[in-house]
């Protein structure tokens, strides 16, 4: 099967599953995603199927987005073939240079590339510490960066609240999933990578909280909403409580954004 054939087949399969679960998808500000040319997207990572919804939102703009994803997905039969066919990029956190070079090559070919700069799911459902790779790629290539927020899908795949709890799929029907694209911004050739990453963290936080506070995502009074961040009325772990679950890489840039940004226990030292 051709690469675009893989993309079409997986999209049709995903839509059929979501239709069966009556998942209601909403795309916001898709005009911020350029219709042609290279672009670097930076999305939050709230649950494992993030890329499926961001990818579908990209198709609404006529773009087949190439994602950087965990390398072990390529080891799963059929899934690995699909990931290769769709030209997604495997990321080995122990040796990330290969993923960086592959993403740079795709951008050079004019492709839209999406990175999850949190380098792992955020168990507090806030924007956790960010890796500087997006800033580095944008500075080197000169391509625009588009922040992305995806929210609501975590109710289909809830994360653990503590180490002893097992994560699992929750087949809720009628869930709303929103994907929002922020305004593109450029990174200057001499820009400081840490400062750019901090700016990205603030942009992603504003975008994500804009979705989290939508009425259809707000917990009902008295509801124990494990799928919603604590600072917005949910019962998910706080940043400090999520520390042992998040496993933040040491090279990540500590938050100056979001709740408890000044709390040194919010990220792993």
Secondary structure, 3 states (H helix, E strand, C coil): CCHHHHHHHHHHHHHHHHHHCCCEEEEECHHHCCCCCCEEEEECCCCCCHHHHHHHHHHCCCCCCEEEEEHHHHHCCCHHHHHHHCCCEEECCCCCHHHHHHHHHHHHCCCEEEECCCCCCCCCCCCCCECCHHHHHHHHHCCCEEEEEEECHHHCCCCCCCCCCCCCCCCCCCCEEEEEECCCECCCCCCCHHHHHHHHHHHHHHHHHHHHCCHHHCCCCCCCCCCCCHHHCCCCCCCCCCHHHHCCCCCCECCCCCCCCCCHHHCCC
